[in-house]
Amino acid sequence: MNKLALGTVQFGLDYGINNQRGIIPENEVFEILEFAYDNGIDTLDTAYLYGKSEEVLGKFFSQYHIDFKVISKLPDCSASEVRNIVDTSLKRLNRNKLYGYLIHNFKFFKQDIQLFKSLREVKTTKKIKKIGFSLYYPGEVEFLFELGIIPDIVQIPYSVFDQRFNSVLSLLKEHNVEVHCRSVFLQGLVFKGASELESKFNKIFDKLNTLHDIAQKSSLPVSILCLNFAVLNPFLDKVVIGVDSIENIKENINALSYTKKVSDVYDDLLALREDDEKIILPFNW
């Protein structure tokens, strides 16, 4: 087993600044999933709103007897709709129960905190093992704790540039919250050269250049540096990666063999922290 979890958004949507392929063909998805499981990846991350992702995974489960832990996410809805939506996800996924179900839109939750109560009620039926939230801001953790809500799982953005959640990771672990991170490649931004980007990314150009300099000096690809930066964080339980081919997932799994080497430049990567949310939050692009 390793710390990687497989993100499935590209199984159902054309997603990502660096995505050149669009939605991955179903036969390749199945190949990727089988290879992932055979190489120690035991967790899949999906969502009700990821296009046909849940359905594609359901087809896979109907053909392969592989028991992934599946985490999906709740769309904007009323508290009374939660049970039916979870049941729809289960039907699409061809599962009797899920490892996790997260509230996808925290802003929407703040308008109706009864959503979590409804999700907790579904949890009592044993259809979901763990419940929680997909977050964007550290302050959302503090908001939950002030309400007395201790989720089982949170998913957060985390990368060499976006290190904002370091301020609350120890607090989460003190309360035994399982922490998954996403966007370690910032939807592919880390792979771009400054000349490939629009002027709105000017502020990050120097740090991008520094990241690529570290890669050159350490003889390690940017992908290996960025992935292992998250893997090396002891407070993160899973690192969610998206892939667009079987070769891509092989590269990511192989990257874990370089964790020790990346630890030698870990402090240099920590120094790349960028707090400008116009840069580090892709929905602001």
FIMARMI-776176 format. One line per 2 residues: number of its first residue (from 1); their letters; for each residue x, y, z of C-alpha. Coordinates in steps of 0.5 Angstrom, whole numbers, plus 500, padded with zeros to 3 digits. Layout:
N
NUM> A> X,Y,Z  ...
END
This chain:
285
1> MN> 500,500,500  502,507,499
3> KL> 500,514,500  497,515,493
5> AL> 490,515,492  487,516,484
7> GT> 483,522,482  478,520,477
9> VQ> 475,527,474  479,525,468
11> FG> 475,519,467  468,523,466
13> LD> 470,530,465  475,534,460
15> YG> 479,537,466  486,541,467
17> IN> 490,546,464  495,541,462
19> NQ> 490,536,459  491,535,452
21> RG> 487,529,451  480,530,454
23> II> 476,525,457  480,518,458
25> PE> 477,512,454  474,507,458
27> NE> 478,501,456  484,505,458
29> VF> 481,507,465  480,500,466
31> EI> 487,499,465  489,504,469
33> LE> 485,502,475  487,495,475
35> FA> 495,497,474  494,502,480
37> YD> 491,497,485  496,492,483
39> NG> 501,497,485  499,499,492
41> ID> 494,504,490  487,502,494
43> TL> 483,509,494  479,512,489
45> DT> 477,519,489  471,521,485
47> AY> 464,526,485  457,526,483
49> LY> 459,532,479  465,529,475
51> GK> 461,528,469  460,520,468
53> SE> 466,518,472  462,514,477
55> EV> 458,511,472  465,509,469
57> LG> 467,506,475  461,502,476
59> KF> 462,499,470  469,497,472
61> FS> 467,494,479  461,490,475
63> QY> 467,487,471  473,486,476
65> HI> 473,484,483  477,489,486
67> DF> 475,492,492  478,499,492
69> KV> 476,504,497  471,509,494
71> IS> 470,517,496  465,521,493
73> KL> 462,528,494  456,531,495
75> PD> 453,536,490  449,542,492
77> CS> 443,540,494  438,541,500
79> AS> 439,537,506  432,533,505
81> EV> 436,530,498  442,528,501
83> RN> 440,520,502  437,520,495
85> IV> 444,523,492  448,518,496
87> DT> 444,512,494  444,515,486
89> SL> 452,515,487  452,508,490
91> KR> 447,505,484  452,509,479
93> LN> 458,506,482  455,499,483
95> RN> 457,499,490  453,497,497
97> KL> 457,502,501  463,507,500
99> YG> 469,509,504  467,516,504
101> YL> 463,522,502  465,529,502
103> IH> 461,535,502  464,538,495
105> NF> 462,546,496  464,549,503
107> KF> 460,555,501  454,552,500
109> FK> 454,548,506  455,554,510
111> QD> 448,557,508  445,550,510
113> IQ> 449,547,516  444,541,516
115> LF> 447,538,510  452,535,515
117> KS> 447,532,519  443,529,514
119> LR> 450,526,511  451,524,518
121> EV> 444,520,518  446,516,512
123> KT> 453,514,515  449,511,521
125> TK> 446,506,516  453,504,514
127> KI> 452,506,507  458,510,508
129> KK> 464,509,513  467,516,513
131> IG> 464,523,512  467,530,511
133> FS> 469,536,507  473,538,501
135> LY> 476,545,503  479,551,500
137> YP> 481,555,506  484,553,512
139> GE> 479,558,516  474,553,514
141> VE> 477,548,519  477,553,524
143> FL> 469,554,522  468,547,523
145> FE> 471,546,530  467,552,532
147> LG> 461,549,530  463,543,534
149> II> 464,539,527  470,534,527
151> PD> 469,531,520  472,524,519
153> IV> 476,526,513  478,533,509
155> QI> 481,534,503  485,540,502
157> PY> 489,543,496  497,542,497
159> SV> 503,543,493  510,546,493
161> FD> 506,553,492  500,552,496
163> QR> 502,551,503  497,555,507
165> FN> 494,548,510  500,547,514
167> SV> 497,552,519  492,547,521
169> LS> 495,540,519  497,538,526
171> LL> 490,541,529  487,536,524
173> KE> 491,530,526  490,531,534
175> HN> 483,530,532  484,524,528
177> VE> 482,527,522  484,523,516
179> VH> 487,528,511  487,527,503
181> CR> 491,533,499  489,534,492
183> SV> 492,539,486  500,537,488
185> FL> 501,539,480  496,545,481
187> QG> 493,542,475  499,542,471
189> LV> 501,549,472  508,547,475
191> FK> 510,544,469  509,550,465
193> GA> 515,555,463  514,562,464
195> SE> 514,563,457  508,559,456
197> LE> 503,562,461  499,569,461
199> SK> 501,575,464  496,574,470
201> FN> 501,569,472  507,574,473
203> KI> 508,573,480  509,566,480
205> FD> 514,566,474  520,567,479
207> KL> 518,561,483  517,557,477
209> NT> 524,558,475  527,556,481
211> LH> 523,550,482  525,548,475
213> DI> 532,550,477  532,545,483
215> AQ> 529,540,478  535,541,474
217> KS> 540,541,480  538,535,483
219> SL> 537,531,476  530,530,478
221> PV> 523,531,474  519,537,477
223> SI> 513,531,477  517,527,482
225> LC> 519,533,486  512,536,487
227> LN> 509,529,488  514,527,494
229> FA> 513,534,497  506,532,499
231> VL> 508,525,500  514,527,505
233> NP> 509,531,509  507,526,515
235> FL> 500,530,516  498,528,510
237> DK> 494,521,509  493,520,502
239> VV> 496,524,496  490,524,490
241> IG> 493,524,483  490,525,477
243> VD> 493,521,471  491,521,463
245> SI> 494,515,461  497,508,463
247> EN> 504,511,462  502,517,467
249> IK> 500,513,473  507,508,472
251> EN> 511,515,472  507,517,478
253> IN> 508,510,482  515,510,480
255> AL> 516,517,483  515,514,490
257> SY> 522,511,489  525,517,489
259> TK> 522,520,496  529,519,500
261> KV> 532,523,494  527,529,494
263> SD> 528,529,502  535,532,501
265> VY> 532,538,497  525,539,501
267> DD> 527,545,505  528,548,498
269> LL> 521,546,496  518,549,502
271> AL> 521,556,501  517,556,494
273> RE> 511,557,498  506,562,495
275> DD> 500,565,499  497,569,493
277> EK> 490,566,492  489,568,485
279> II> 495,564,483  494,558,487
281> LP> 487,557,487  485,554,480
283> FN> 478,557,480  481,564,480
285> W> 484,563,473
END
